[in-house]
Amino acid sequence: MIRSPVVFLILLTGLNLLNYLDRYVFPAVLPVMQEDLGISNFEGGLAAATFLVGYFLSSPIFGKLGDTGQRKKLIAVGVLIWSFATIASGLAVGTWSLLAARAVVGVGEASYATLAPTIIDDIAPKETKGKYLAIFYLATPVGSALGYLTGGFIQKHWGWHHAFFVAGGPGIVLAFLCLLMKEPARLAVKDRPNMLQSVGVLWEKAQFRRGVLGYCAYTAAVGAFSFWAPKFLVSVHGMKLDKATFFFGLITVVGGIGGTLIGGALADRNERRRANPVPLAPPKDVSYREGAELPEHPEAEKERLAKDAVSRERATVNGLLRICGLGSLIGAPLAALAFLSPTPTGFFALVFFCEIALFLGTSPINAVALRAVPPHLRASAMALQIFAIHLAGDLWSPAAVGLVADKFSMSIAVMLLPIGIAVSAFVWWPRPREAAVEEASSVA
């Protein structure tokens, strides 16, 4: 039985790496698949959308089951589903069989993405939660980069079909390892709201709502960016596909790791700044000499402690939102300049710093979803966040960019993406007045 928090973290991070490797094998081999299967840019983007249909439709179900059931079993089942569906993607013979396989991949990945962060939150010490989440989410750039690198390399030597076979195999082994984890203890709650009630409770939280809405704009832009980057380099800069995927993957892993680690460190710093409660002032009607004992006022003290705890928690979440907003604020102009660069070298140089900025928010935004809601609704919060960011984000954006590229050009289509990043910066930037209103209602 696996009990060590470090081993938990290693296993879940490894699965997250495979999760993103699978996602980005597809865009890495897409140009060759388009030629082989006769798929247009719009249909290629539609394949990404069907993956997300399965992903976001099933995530609320896994979230609700995860609030009450054994998360390790749900994760294991999900990993097996996505692994076999990834292998099936390599057996596609046309558009419809490809769409069906990618939809089932999304169902499997939804269980893992919804539940794994709640386990990380349970096993991580409070003062290092940012570090634990940063390590877990390092798998996002590393797995994405490995997807580009693996897909490009295997496609060149053995064909695009085998890239999916390689991506799907390891997950079958790791799924059984999940069953060896000892389920972490979590907060016991007598009365749990049903799914619709949970959504209502969560959406009333202004900071959670702001985090999700900003994440929608961010996901729409970054999802389409990562999906079409290899094709952009091939069609606009005339690069060979294997070189485009190799260099873009290399930039993604280095910039993504750097940004994720910096974002995690900033999140932990934000936590430490607000870890110690402000010393309580004595009641105004009490006079005392320095060094004298203060009279006890249990009820007043409890009330002040409660207000202080809520205030510090809201300030912590505001700090996390500020990190996310700062990353997008820096990333938006860098993305625009990268797409306008006349050379591949200029594109890669600008994208490197752009990705550092964009990955700053990787662990903070997920920490917002965990910290801005009642503890017993964390799995539902992650599920709702996943549902929202894909429904309003990258469900439609790859297909939309592909459609614009078919009608006009890829150069014009990708210029929509920096706008989405800028919108996320605006939405994420914290509004202290909203946090104060929510704080008052929480205390009351």
C-alpha positions, 0 to 999 in steps of 0.5 A, spaced: 500 500 500 502 506 497 502 511 503 508 516 502 506 523 500 512 523 495 510 517 492 503 519 491 506 526 488 510 522 483 505 517 481 500 522 480 505 527 476 507 521 472 500 520 470 499 527 468 505 527 464 502 521 460 495 525 460 498 531 456 503 527 452 497 524 449 493 530 448 499 533 444 501 527 440 495 529 436 497 536 433 504 533 432 502 528 427 496 532 425 499 535 418 500 528 416 494 525 418 490 531 414 494 528 408 493 521 409 485 521 411 483 527 407 482 532 413 481 539 413 483 544 418 476 545 420 475 538 421 482 537 425 480 542 430 473 539 430 477 532 432 480 537 438 473 539 440 470 532 440 475 530 445 473 536 449 466 534 449 467 527 452 472 531 457 467 536 460 461 532 459 463 527 464 468 531 469 462 533 473 460 526 474 467 524 476 467 530 480 460 528 484 463 521 485 469 524 487 466 528 493 463 521 496 467 515 493 474 512 493 478 517 488 483 512 486 478 507 483 475 512 479 482 515 477 484 508 475 478 506 471 479 513 467 486 512 466 484 505 463 479 508 458 483 514 456 489 509 454 485 504 450 482 510 447 489 513 445 491 506 442 484 506 438 486 513 435 492 510 432 487 505 428 482 511 425 481 510 418 477 516 417 474 523 420 468 519 424 472 514 427 478 519 429 472 523 432 469 517 436 476 515 439 478 522 441 471 523 444 472 517 449 479 519 450 476 525 453 472 521 458 477 517 461 482 524 462 476 527 465 476 523 471 484 524 472 484 531 471 478 532 476 480 528 482 488 528 482 488 535 484 484 534 490 488 528 493 495 533 492 491 538 496 490 533 501 497 530 502 501 536 501 503 540 507 499 547 508 506 551 507 508 547 501 501 546 497 504 551 492 510 547 491 506 540 490 501 543 485 507 546 481 511 539 481 504 536 479 503 541 474 510 541 471 507 535 467 503 540 463 509 543 459 513 536 460 508 532 457 506 537 452 513 537 449 514 530 450 507 529 445 510 534 440 517 530 440 514 523 441 509 524 435 514 528 431 519 523 431 515 516 431 511 519 425 517 520 421 520 513 422 514 509 423 508 513 421 503 517 425 499 510 427 505 508 432 505 515 435 498 513 438 500 506 440 506 509 444 502 514 447 497 509 450 501 503 452 504 506 459 497 508 462 495 501 462 500 499 467 500 506 471 492 505 472 493 499 476 498 502 481 493 507 482 489 502 486 495 501 491 494 508 493 491 509 500 486 513 500 487 520 503 483 522 509 478 528 507 473 533 511 467 529 513 461 533 512 454 530 514 449 534 509 452 534 502 448 538 496 446 535 490 450 537 483 445 543 482 446 545 489 453 544 488 454 548 482 450 554 485 454 554 492 460 554 488 458 560 483 456 564 488 463 565 490 466 571 487 473 569 487 472 562 484 467 565 479 473 570 477 478 565 476 474 560 472 471 566 467 479 568 466 481 561 465 476 560 460 479 566 456 486 563 457 484 556 455 481 558 449 487 562 447 492 557 449 489 551 447 488 553 440 495 556 440 498 549 442 494 546 437 496 550 431 503 552 432 506 546 428 502 547 423 503 555 423 510 553 423 510 549 417 505 553 413 507 560 414 515 559 415 516 553 411 519 548 416 519 541 416 514 538 421 519 534 425 523 540 426 517 544 427 515 539 433 522 538 435 523 545 436 516 547 439 517 541 444 523 543 446 521 551 447 515 548 451 518 544 456 524 549 458 519 555 458 513 551 461 518 548 467 521 555 468 514 558 468 511 553 472 516 553 478 516 560 478 509 560 479 509 555 484 514 559 488 510 565 488 504 562 490 508 559 496 511 566 498 503 569 497 501 563 502 507 565 507 506 572 507 499 571 510 500 565 514 500 568 521 494 572 523 494 579 525 495 579 533 488 581 536 487 587 539 483 588 546 476 590 547 476 597 546 472 598 553 478 594 557 484 598 560 490 595 562 497 596 563 503 593 559 504 586 561 498 585 565 493 579 563 487 581 558 480 579 561 478 573 557 472 574 552 471 567 549 465 569 544 468 576 541 475 572 541 472 567 536 468 572 532 475 576 531 479 569 529 473 567 524 474 574 521 481 574 521 481 567 518 476 569 512 480 575 511 487 572 510 484 566 506 481 571 501 487 575 501 491 569 499 486 567 493 487 574 491 494 574 491 493 567 487 489 571 482 494 576 481 499 572 479 495 569 474 493 576 471 500 578 471 502 572 467 497 573 462 499 581 462 506 579 460 504 573 455 499 577 451 504 582 447 509 577 447 504 572 443 502 577 438 510 579 437 511 572 436 506 571 430 508 577 427 516 575 427 518 574 420 523 568 422 522 562 425 528 564 430 524 570 432 518 566 433 521 561 438 525 566 442 519 570 443 515 564 444 520 562 450 519 568 454 511 568 452 511 561 455 514 562 461 509 568 463 503 564 461 505 558 465 506 562 471 499 561 473 498 553 472 499 552 479 496 558 482 489 558 478 488 551 480 489 553 487 484 558 487 479 553 485 481 549 491 482 555 496 476 559 494 470 554 495 468 550 501 473 544 503 467 538 501 466 541 494 473 541 492 472 535 487 466 539 484 469 545 484 475 542 479 469 539 475 466 545 474 472 549 472 474 543 467 467 543 464 467 551 464 474 552 461 472 547 455 465 549 454 467 556 453 474 555 452 478 550 447 472 546 445 471 551 440 477 555 439 481 550 435 476 549 430 474 556 430 482 558 428 482 552 423 475 555 420 478 562 419 485 559 416 481 555 411 477 562 409 483 567 410 490 564 412 493 561 418 497 568 419 490 572 420 487 566 424 492 566 430 492 573 431 486 572 435 489 568 440 493 574 443 486 578 444 484 572 448 490 572 453 489 579 454 482 578 456 484 573 461 489 578 464 483 583 465 478 578 468 483 575 473 486 581 476 483 581 483 477 586 485 478 587 492 471 590 493 468 584 491 473 579 496 471 584 501 463 583 500 464 576 499 468 576 506 463 579 510 457 574 507 462 568 509 463 571 516 455 572 517 
